[in-house]
Amino acid sequence: MVFVPHIRNANNIFGIHKAPRNIGILREIKKDYLGRFVENRVILTPEQVRKLIEKTGVAVYVESHAGRGIGASDADYIKAGTKIRSRKEILGMDLVLGVKETQKGDHKYLGSGVHMSYEHFADSRQRFFSAIRTSIKKCTTFLALETMQNLKGLFPTLMPMSEAAAEEVAQLVPSIFMKYFGLLPSGLPRCHIAPLVAVVLGGGIVGKTAAVRLSKLGLNVTLLESNKDRRRELEFEFRSHGINIKVKDSNHKTMVEAFTGANVLVSGVYRRGTTPPKIVTKSLLRRMDKRAVAFFVDVDQGSSFKGKLPKTSVLEPFKLKRIAGTHVLTFSPPNLPSMAARHTSEAIGNAVLPFVYKIAKYGLIGAALRDQTILTGINIFSGYICCESLAKTFHRRYKSFISLVGASLPA
């Protein structure tokens, strides 16, 4: 048995050294700024649930209508080997799987198990402290998919959603600019009409994908990235594939140059466990062309914009809003990947399943000791903050998960 010297109410935590007895899959109930349900994704499709049951033998339960947004009925999940349960019952299970952040009304039903979803705690002080209080009172562990980082420095459970969001932005750009401004992104080269100009912030999956897709649409693209090594990687890759994208350092001078006259802004700045640096100002936006649209894909984490963004919804992709103090329009909903819910649900499930298998087999501690990626996903455990950057965001004390369980990583 693993020694657990510092854990509050350790005896109440089921699965601290045991495999979960059951796994629950939530129906997403996130609403937009007008109170409309806007999240269509589900963490696991019926086929993925079938694989989970076959591989682990653990009982899996699904909240009624969890798959409605992707066209999967309760009968499809029952056929895959699950049983349908209420939300209250699902939330009390040993391992709870969801897509979006824990909803306000869910905390009272959570038990001493593991809650695994995209939490984005850094963007909400209220959600962060609600999770802390729940974890202290009920010993709930919050495992955030967006902070799971492997030994190569990659984010395997965040990458699929980053790619999807960037793809969706690239799909929207032509329709938005034709609808709002009567412009073709590529211009008309034979008629000597120049293409639109795009600036992309961040060289991660969002930035790289958006830059490549927009370039293939014919836009003139500049990508700004602060990490020198990453810039070299991107420059080499773009050259190797004959892709004409300018890659520059991200500093005040290059941002002023890139923003001046630009039509499209895609911001994909990510910092693990904290909010992005506020590098986009109103003065920069005012430098953009009079026909300009900004997509803050990083809005889930708080966005790179220094100010308040107007609320937009995936239900209204062509209802753009002007950013106050500027002429720039924006479409920056907090759950952009939900627009392609079937594909993104499959992608989430494929990314998450390998880690769910390990937790189902070894329990949380055993899985975390065997897999660095799972370890880095643990944000809050027994009331302690186990993600250092998250602790710094809220000026709280950080406590490593390893020190709490009194164990060390295997060699």
RAGIFEN-V874962 format. One record per pair of residues at least 24 apart in sequence whose C-alpha atoms are under 8 Angstrom apart, sorted by the first residue. I is the first residue (numbers start at 0). GAP is how many residues later the second one is. Records with the same first field share a line. If there is no record, write none. Layout:
BEGIN
I=GAP ; GAP
END
This chain:
BEGIN
1=403 ; 404 ; 405
2=402 ; 403 ; 404
3=400 ; 401 ; 402
4=399 ; 400 ; 401
5=398 ; 399
6=375 ; 397 ; 398
7=128 ; 131 ; 374 ; 375
8=130 ; 373
9=129
11=100 ; 126 ; 127
12=99 ; 100 ; 126 ; 127
13=80 ; 98 ; 99
14=79 ; 98 ; 348 ; 349
15=347 ; 348 ; 349
16=345 ; 346 ; 347 ; 348 ; 349
17=344 ; 345 ; 346
18=340 ; 341 ; 342 ; 343 ; 344 ; 345
19=38 ; 74 ; 75 ; 339 ; 340 ; 343
20=37 ; 38 ; 73
21=36 ; 37 ; 38 ; 39 ; 71 ; 72 ; 73
22=35 ; 36 ; 37 ; 38 ; 67 ; 70 ; 71 ; 72 ; 73 ; 74
23=36 ; 37 ; 38 ; 39 ; 66 ; 67 ; 69 ; 70 ; 71 ; 72 ; 73
24=35 ; 36 ; 37 ; 38 ; 41 ; 65 ; 71 ; 72 ; 73
25=36 ; 37 ; 40 ; 61 ; 64 ; 65 ; 70 ; 71 ; 72
26=35 ; 36 ; 37 ; 38 ; 39 ; 40 ; 60 ; 71
27=38 ; 70 ; 71 ; 72
28=74
29=70 ; 73
31=281
32=278 ; 279 ; 280
37=275 ; 276 ; 277 ; 300
38=30 ; 296 ; 299
39=27 ; 28 ; 29 ; 30 ; 298 ; 299 ; 301
40=26 ; 28 ; 29 ; 58 ; 297 ; 300 ; 301 ; 303 ; 304
41=24 ; 25 ; 27 ; 28 ; 56 ; 57 ; 299 ; 303
42=54 ; 55 ; 56 ; 302 ; 305 ; 306
43=301 ; 302 ; 304 ; 305
44=27 ; 300 ; 301 ; 304
45=26 ; 30 ; 31 ; 34
46=33
47=301 ; 302 ; 305
48=28 ; 31 ; 32 ; 33
49=30 ; 31
51=301 ; 305
52=28
54=302
55=301 ; 304 ; 305
57=302
60=24 ; 29
61=28
62=24 ; 27
68=272 ; 273
69=271 ; 272 ; 275
101=25
106=24 ; 27
107=26
109=24 ; 28 ; 30
110=27 ; 28 ; 29
111=26 ; 27 ; 28 ; 29
112=26 ; 27 ; 28
113=26 ; 27 ; 28 ; 29 ; 250
114=25 ; 26 ; 27 ; 28
115=26 ; 27 ; 28 ; 29
116=26 ; 27 ; 28
117=26 ; 27 ; 28
118=24 ; 25 ; 26 ; 27
119=24 ; 26 ; 153 ; 180 ; 181
120=152 ; 180 ; 269
121=151 ; 152 ; 153 ; 179 ; 180 ; 268 ; 271 ; 272
122=151 ; 152 ; 177 ; 178 ; 179
124=269
130=249
131=248 ; 251 ; 252
132=250
133=249
134=245 ; 246 ; 247 ; 248
135=246 ; 247
136=246
137=244
138=242 ; 243 ; 244
139=241 ; 242
140=237 ; 238 ; 239 ; 240 ; 241
141=236 ; 237 ; 238 ; 239
142=234 ; 235 ; 236 ; 237
143=233 ; 234 ; 235
144=232
145=126 ; 231
146=125 ; 126 ; 229 ; 230
147=225 ; 226 ; 227 ; 228 ; 229
148=223 ; 224 ; 225 ; 227 ; 228
149=222 ; 223
150=221 ; 222
155=195
156=191 ; 194 ; 195
158=46
159=184 ; 187 ; 188 ; 191
160=176 ; 183 ; 186 ; 187
161=43 ; 44
162=42 ; 43 ; 46
163=173 ; 176 ; 180
164=41 ; 132 ; 171 ; 172
165=40 ; 41 ; 43 ; 44 ; 131
166=42 ; 43 ; 46
167=168 ; 169 ; 171
168=41 ; 126
169=40 ; 43 ; 44
171=145
175=142
180=110
184=32 ; 33 ; 34
185=31 ; 32 ; 33
186=31
194=24 ; 25
195=24 ; 66 ; 67 ; 68
196=24 ; 64 ; 65 ; 66 ; 67
197=24 ; 64 ; 65 ; 66 ; 67 ; 68
198=24 ; 25 ; 59 ; 60 ; 63 ; 65 ; 66 ; 67
199=24 ; 65 ; 66 ; 67 ; 68
200=24 ; 49 ; 64 ; 65 ; 66 ; 67 ; 68
201=24 ; 65 ; 66 ; 67 ; 68
202=27 ; 28 ; 31 ; 65
203=64 ; 65 ; 66
205=62 ; 91
206=59 ; 60 ; 61 ; 62
207=26
209=56
210=34
211=31 ; 33
214=28 ; 29 ; 30
219=25
220=24 ; 25
221=24 ; 25 ; 26 ; 36
222=24 ; 25
223=24 ; 25 ; 26 ; 30 ; 31
224=24 ; 25
225=24 ; 25
254=29
255=28 ; 31
258=25 ; 26 ; 28 ; 29
259=24 ; 27 ; 28 ; 29
260=26 ; 27 ; 28
261=25 ; 26 ; 27 ; 30
262=25 ; 26 ; 27 ; 28 ; 29 ; 30
263=28 ; 29 ; 30 ; 31
264=27 ; 28 ; 29 ; 30 ; 31
265=28 ; 29 ; 30 ; 31
266=27 ; 28 ; 29 ; 30 ; 31 ; 36 ; 37
267=28 ; 29 ; 30
268=29 ; 34 ; 35
269=28 ; 31
271=117
272=114 ; 115 ; 116 ; 117 ; 120
273=27 ; 115 ; 116 ; 119
274=26 ; 27 ; 28 ; 118
275=25 ; 26 ; 27 ; 28
276=27
277=25 ; 26 ; 27 ; 28
278=25 ; 26 ; 27
279=24 ; 25 ; 26
280=24 ; 25 ; 26
281=24 ; 25 ; 43 ; 44
284=41 ; 42 ; 43
285=40 ; 41 ; 42
287=40
289=37 ; 38
290=37
291=35 ; 36 ; 37
292=35 ; 36 ; 37 ; 38
293=34 ; 35 ; 36 ; 37 ; 38
294=35 ; 36 ; 37
295=34 ; 35 ; 36
296=35 ; 36 ; 37 ; 39
298=33 ; 34 ; 35
299=34 ; 35
313=24 ; 25
364=40
368=39 ; 40 ; 41
369=39 ; 40
374=26
END
